[in-house]
Amino acid sequence: MKKIAIVGKGTAGCMSAAFYKNRTDCEIDWYFDPSIKPQSVGEGSNLVLPLRLNEFFAFGARDFNKVDATVKTGIYKQNWGKGMKPFLHDFPSPNTALHFSAPKLQEYIELKLENHVNIKAENVVAKDIDADYIIDCTGKPINYDSHKQSDYIPVNSVYVTQCYWDYPRFNHTLTIARPYGWVFGIPLANRCSIGYMYNKDINTLEEVMADVQNIFDEYNLEPSETTNAFSFKNYKRRNNIESNIAYNGNASFFLEPLEATSFGTVDAVNSMIDRHWFHGSSLEVTNLRYDSWLDANESIIMLHYYAGSDFKTPFWDYAEERGKKCIENSSNSFKYMFDNSIAPTGLGSYERYFPEQFFPNEEFKAVYASWWEGSFSQNKIGLGLFQ
């Protein structure tokens, strides 16, 4: 029997352990340092999370309270584009995603897997483990020598405040453009997480802390003293699989959370690794797939900055310039999708515009990452980019 070692207990480590336990007949060793406390970050998903949780654990609405989950109907976008009204980038009915407590989701998955994988509460170095295959999910790298940092994403810092409430007051993720960046709002069962994404090289934390008060007032939220502020880099690995070691989660990539692409990317990376190790996909093609997926997600994010906002500030001058440059340099598949997406029909539906295959080689089908078929049309209209 082959052995897979998963290293790390964040959301990526948990979902990787569950993925390979369900998809392979390998023995699974799951290593993690019990002294590392889980962080309340990345708590909004796309459609993949509830599907995978149901596939792996028969997770349903009866389990929502175990992870403080709420239904996510889409992403509400406010102040994006030039003179545009707020709009909801939603999911195709009847599908919904989830908001969830990351620490509680990790606890839930550990309990589900404890009798099915070998849990090893040890602080280990991935390359020193004796296993046939190793997946490193140990979090952000110590250095970025093996990573390529984004040339485009304009935010590199966040200020997060937990606002406690008795019940969720809305069922979508908030994304609100503001003078110094944008604000997310994630409604959980007992709290709303408000985070202000900004660029520390353009604006100060003090400016951000003052401006976010407008969001608390607008949504009648009571900020608590549970806050967090940190800076980050946006990046991807140059080669995500090296021999028998692969990477996932923040050990592999990080892109800002504007479109909640993180979990979908974790799942996509697991699928790519699985195809290489167990189903004959070449190393070169797998790493190219990985690269294309991250590039597609980055272009999806940067489309919003390309659209800009009504705020005329140094941040938005920089963000719009970066957005324009990214879209100009985006892949042919992304440009095809952007140029050929069409408006809703008279019945309110979207005509199908996805080509079956954009590239002549079957291994290089167009990559659309986390967006479903109507996403380009919804966002082009909502952001004021439809021509």
Secondary structure, DSSP 8 states (H G I E B T S, - for coil): --EEEEE--SHHHHHHHHHHHHH---EEEEE--TTS---S---B--THHHHHHHHHH---GGGGGGTT-EEE-EEEEESBSSS---EEEE--TT--EEE--HHHHHHHHHHHHTTTSEEE-----GGG--SSEEEE---S-S--TTEEE-SS----EEEEEEEE-SS-S-SSEEEEEETTEEEEEEE-SSEEEEEEEE-TTTS-HHHHHHHTHHHHHHTT----S-EEEEE---EEES-SEETTEEE-GGGTEE--STT--HHHHHHHHHHHHHHHHHH---HHHHHHHHHHHHHHHHHHHHHHHHH-BS--SHHHHHHHHHHHHHHHTS-HHHHHHHHH---B-TTS-B-----S-SSSSGGG----TT--TTHHHHHHHHTT---
